[in-house]
Amino acid sequence: MVEAAVAATDGGRSGPADGVVVGLLADPDLPAELAERLAGELPEVLAERLGDQVPWQVQVECERFDLTDEERILAVARESRAREGWDLVVCLTDLPRRSGLRPILAEASLTDRVALASLPALGARRLYRRVRELVVSLVEELDQDCLAPPHGGRERPSARRPRLVASVRRVVTADTGANVRFLLPGVRGQVRLLAGMVRANRPWRLITGLSGSLAAALAAGAFAVVTSDIWRLADSLGPLRLAVATVFSIGAMVAWLVIDHELWERPGGRVARDRARLFNTATVLTVVLGVGCLYVALLVATLAAAWFLVTGELLGQTLQHPVGWPEYLTIAWLASSIATVGGALGSGLESDQSVRAAAYGYRQQERGHRDLTTG
């Protein structure tokens, strides 16, 4: 259990009895990291935004949300609020949430003063700034709109929707545990949700997660760099054919990883098909970006190896014309494509767990890819 508390005092008062205590209940990994950063900044930001003359406290707890139904997650938040004595609770999760096909940015139970924020709906860019703005807006929503006057009937400025996306819709609901939902409508919202899922999967970790593939790729690349036939072949190919070879090699490795390690979600039913389509798209994009990072690393390694091992005199004699950086680059380019195909073959030696951890991300793997779609 990770806990942190930071208070902003005013007029010499301190302690939860004299202030407002906000609990941040965060999933492990990225949400918990963001919550820890927020704990040091939120008290001052909340005091400035809400104009209160009382201290704000922020306490962080790490909680794995094993259930994907928002009512049960909010029930966990209510239990934590009662147990810890918090005034408000905001949950941070990396679970993608949707109402139908519309991404859910956040939802709140105003009567219980608990809220749930879905980080993937924030997209892939400026994540910390967006999380901070969202949490502040949710705190403002909870402290403003509860049925009972908050904290002795203090007058508060009117609540505002999160200032993250111009088209965020605030929807009042009556049929779920959440009274209010913030939705991202349209194609732009779907793209933002997908980008956030890929960002949460951290595609660059695929390089370290596929140690066997990396070793096989480096071996194939080293062999290609010192082979004179590869020099001649690379010199005869133009940029277009080299680019096609790159696309083919990356596509081959992506297909091999997805098929050999059974990363493809098999749906059953309409709702499950929507969920499977979302996860399969995020998986393919994650693996493509991860293999792309691997390709770039191989390109740098093979270029350095070619420059160090192959002298300009020997390369010029073989190619029968003066050589420079362009020739070395084309050799490294072709060698990297060959090495990537070798890495695809080497990925068969990896355990399914290591590949799935690299492709899906820690949180999605732990949940076993349960149904994350609501409504």
N, C-alpha and C positions, 0 to 999 in steps of 0.2 A: 504494500500500500504506500503510494507516494502522496505526501501531504506538504502543502506550503501555505503560508498565511502572510499577507502583507496588509498593513493598515495605513490609511491616510487620515491623519487627525486634524481636528479643527477646534480651536478654542480650548486646547488642553485636554480634551476628552479622548479616551481610547477604550478599546475593549468592545466585544460584541453587544454588551448590554446597552451601550450608548450609541451604537452605530448600526449600519446595515451590513449583514454578512451575506455575501454571494458565494455559493458553492459551485465550483466547476468540476463536474463529474466527467472524466475523460477516458476514452478507450486507450489501451496501451499503444505504444509506438508513437506515430506522428501526432495524434490528438493530445496525448499526454505531454509531449514536448512543447507543443504550442500553448497548452494550458499553463505550464510552468513559466513560460515567457510572459504570458498575459498577467499572471499573478503580480508581477512586479510593477506593471504599468496601469492596470485597470483602475485601482483606487483613485489615482489622480485624474484619469480620463473621465471616470464616472462623476467625480465631484465637479469637474469643469463642465461636462455636458449637461448634467441634471441640475446644477445650480444649488445643490444642497449644502447646508451648514452643519452636517453631521458627518462623522467619519465613515468611510467605506472599508470593508475588509473583504479579501478574496481568499478562499481556501480551496485547495486542489486535492482531489482524490482520484486515484486510478481505478477504474471499474471496467471489467470486460463484459460487454453487453452480448450475452449469448443468445438472446431472443431478438428476433427481427420485427416483432409486432410493436408498433410505437406505443400502444397502450401499456404493454408490459415494461418497456424501457422507461416510460414516464412513471410507472408504478415504482420502479427501482429508484427513480429520482425522488419521488415522494417519501419513500422509506428513508432514504439518505438525509433528506431535509429534516424529517422528524427526529432521526437519530442524532444528527450532528447539531441541531438547533439553528440551521441556516434560515435566513429570511427568504432567499430566492435560490433556485438551482438552474443552471444551464448545463446540459449534457453536450459533449462534443464527441461525435462518432465519425469514423471514416466509412460507414455504411452508405452506399448510394440509396436514396429513398425517392420513390415516385408515387404520385397519385394518378392512376391510369398511366398515361405516357408523359405526364408533366412532372418534371423534377421538383422535389420538395427541398427548398432551401432551409426552412426551419419550421417548427411547429411548437405550440405552447398551450399549456393548460393554465388559463389565467386565474381560475379559482384556486388552483393548487400552487400557483407560483412556481411552476417548473416548465422548462423549455428544452427542446432537442434541436441541435444544429447539425446538419449533414455537410461535412467538409467537401466531399466531391462536387457538390453543386456550386462551390465557390470557384471552380476552375483550376487552372494550373499556374497562373501568374499572380504575383503579389499576394500569396496565400496568407501570410501573417497579418498584413494590413487589413485584408478582407475579413479574416476571422475576428480581429479586434473590433471592427465596425459592426459586424453581425452580433457579437456578444453584447456590445454596448446597446445596440438597438433592442435586443431581446430583454435585457435588464430593464430598459426604459419601458418596454411593453408590459412586462410583468409588474413593475412597481407602479405603473400608471393605471392599468385597466382592471385590477382586482376588484371584486365586488365590495370588499371592506376597504375603507379608507386606509391607505398604507401609512404606517408609522405615525399615527396620531393625526391623520388628516392633513398632512403637508400639501400645500398647493404645488402642482407639478406642471411643467410645460407639456403640451399635447404630444402624445406618442407619435412617432414617425416610423414609416417602413424603412427597412435597411437601405442605406444609400449605396448599394453595390451595383445594382443593375436597374436601369431606368424602367424596365417593364415588369418588375417584381409585383406580383398580385397578392394582396392581403385578403384571404378568404376566411370568413367566419363559418365554422362548422358546428354541428350539433349532434352528429351521429358517432363520434369517436371520443377518445379520451383527450384529444387536443381541441381546444376551442378555436384556435386561430392557426392558419397555415400560411406560409409565404411560398408561393409557387413561381417557377420560372417557365413561362409559356413559350411556345414556338420552337422553331428549329435551333435558334441561338441557345436556348436553355438546354436542349439535348446535347448540343456540341460542348457547352460548358461542363455539363455533368460528365460526359465521356472524357474530356480532357482532365477533369479532376480525378477520375478513376485511374487513368493512366499515370498521372502524377503521383498518386498514392502508391501505385505499384512500383515506383522507382525503377524504371527500365534499365538504368545503368548498372544495377546490381546483377544483371544477367551475366556480365563478364566474370565476376567472382563466383557466381553460382554455378557456372559451367566450366569448372577447372579442367575436366577431361577434354572438352571441346576446344578450349583454349590451347592446351598442350598439343593436341592433334593439329590444330590450325597453325601453330608456330612451327611445328615440324614440317608440315607441307609447305609453308612459306619459305622456310630456310632452304629446303630442297629446290624450290622453284627459282630462288634468287641466284643460286650458283649453277644453274643449268643453262648452257649456251643456247639450246634450242628455244628455251623460254625467252631469251634475249631477242632472238631473231623474230619469233612470233609476236612479241610485244611491239617490236619496231615496225612490223608490217601492218599492225592494226591501227585504225584511226580512233579518235576519241569516241565516236558513236558506237563502234563495236566494243570498245572497252567498257563503255557505260552499260551496254546490253549485258555484257558478261557480269558486271557488278550486280545488276538487277536480278539476273538469273541465280547467281550464287547466294545472294541474300534471301531470295524467295525459296530456294531449295532448302536452306537451313531453317527458315521459319516453318515451312511445311513439314520438315522432318521432326522438328521439336513438337509441333502441335499434334501430329499424327502418332508419332512413336510414343509420346508420353501422355496421350489421351487428354489433351488440354481442352478439347472441344466439348462444350456443354450440350447435352442431348435433351431437348425439351419434351414436355408432355402436357398438352393442354394450351389454351390460348394465353393465359397469364404466364405460364412457364415459358412459352415461346418468346414473349416479350422480354422476360428476364434473361433467357438464354441468348437472345440476339444482342442485348446490351453487354453481357459478360463476354461473349465471343468476340465482339468488336473490340472491347477493351483489351482482351487477351492478345488478339492479333496485333493491335497497335503497340502494345507493350513489348511483345516479342520482336516486332519489326524494329522498334527504336533500340531495343537491347542489342540485337544483332547488328544494327547500324553502328552503335558504339563499338562493338567488337571489331567491325570492319575498319573503322577509323583507327583503332589501336593497332590492328594488323598492318594497315597502310603505313603508319609511322614507323613501326618496327621493321618492316621489310625495306622501307626506303633507307633507314639508317644502316641496315645490314648490307644492302646493295652498295651503298656509298663506301662503307668500310671494307668490304671483302673484295669488291670488283674494281680493279684499277681502271682508270680511263684509257690507258694504253691497250689493255687486254680487250676491253669492251669495244674500242674503236677498231681494232683488228678484226674482231668477230663480225661487227656490223658493217665494216668497210666504209665508214664515213666518220667525220669528227663527232664527238659526243659531248654532252653537257648534262645539266640538270633535267631537261625534258626527257632524255633517254632513260635516265635513272628513275624518273617518276613513272614513265610508262611501264618499265619492268616491275616496279613495286606495285603498280596498279593491277597488272595482270596476276602477279604473284599473290596479292591479297585476295583476289577472286578465287584463285585455285585453293588458297589456304582456307577460305571460308567454307568451300565445299568439303574440304578435309575435316574442318571443325564440325560440320553437320554429321559426318560419319562418326566422329568421336563422341558426339552427344548421345549416341546409343549406349555408351558406357556409364552415363550419369544415372543416378537413382531418380525415380519419378518424384520423390519428395523434394529433392534439390531443385529440379527443373520447375516444378509447380510453385515452389516458394519464390523463385526468381520471376516467374511469369505472372502469378496472381497477386503476390504480395502477402505479407504475414497475416493481416487481419482476415482477408478473404479465404485463405487456406484454413485458418482455424475454425471458421464457421462452416466449412464444408460446402460453401456455395449454396447456402439455403436461399429460399425465396425471399428477395429483398423488395418485392413490389407490393405496394398497398393500394387499396381502393379499387 
